[in-house]
Amino acid sequence: MSTSSAPASSPAAAAPPADKPPMSNLSQRLIFGLIGAALLLGSVWYSAWTFALFFAVVQVKMLLEFYRMMRQAGYKPAAMLGGTISVLLFASVAALTDFRSLANHTLPASVSDLQQLRLLAAGLIVLLPVILILREMYAWPRENQPFSPFANVGVALLGLLYVSLPMSLLHVVAFSGTGYDYRRIFALLFLVWSSDIGAYAAGKTLGKHKLAPKISPGKTWEGAVGGFVLTLVVGYLLGYLLPELSLTYRLVVAGVVAVFGPLGDLAESMLKRSVGVKDSGRIMPGHGGLLDRFDAFLFILPVLAVLRLLWS
């Protein structure tokens, strides 16, 4: 009598190999957040030139993200021209600060005073509205655009005022009477991060009352208070990093960051909701675009620049 039986199946035949699980969103945020923070801190720490190069690229990318969202809403801003003006504006503000003394020691004499750069930037900025209107005259009428051609001119100019000019004011923060001081940018970053962390922790544990439900439903008054308190604590501790700054000045700066940082974030949230996008870009998986990462700076830096002038 035959006793044959079906051959035993091997484990490989019994079940297909399991696919490698995809990286979770939290893991993506953590990994790319650490990489971005290392690149940011390293550029700021290494030299004034790497600081300037890093943030020149950042602010141009932020501007292009703003223009991309405006195109999503149907506008047609002059992105390439705006980006060029943005770089020149960033360099011009640098030329008006103590960055000029650094250029005198590291650049050829023919360009060290940056005078030609400032004149070029000033000329382009003065002529920019004319150039933008001539662009619209050349392209008129545009297909599938219900807006006035002057709306495109306004959006192009708004991007420079909303993004490029505030980011250019980083030079005012970074340079003291003795030249470039990376500690000041570190201090600003620590304050902004502490505001975010404090608001997130307090909002998650205590948050009940919505701060601006129509703009950002996740933000609460409890979170705002938590961010404010932690930012003041970090402002106090910054005395170990910047002992030459008075406690009063550090606390005032911390208060500016704690108040105007969340307002900058709300402004960008309103912008994204108005054009129907979730993130300004996709440069960092899990983090959105650079405008999402540095939106607080757009409200903080103008106030800090005015504070610096008044305090001096």
Secondary structure, DSSP 8 states (H G I E B T S, - for coil): ----------HHHHS---------HHHHHHHHHHHHHHHHHHHHHH-HHHHHHHHHHHHHHHHHHHHHHHHHTT----HHHHHHHHHHHHHHHHHHTTHHHHHHHHS-HHHHT-HHHHHHHHHHHHHHHHHHHHHHHHH-S-TT--S-HHHHHHHHHHHIIIIIHHHHTHHHHHEETTEE-HHHHHHHHHHHHHHHHHHHHHHHHH--SEEETTTEEEEEHHHHHHHHHHHHHHHHHGGGT-TTS-HHHHHHHHHHHHHHHHHHHHHHHHHHHHHT-S-S--SBTTTB-HHHHSTTHHHHHHHHHHHHHHH-
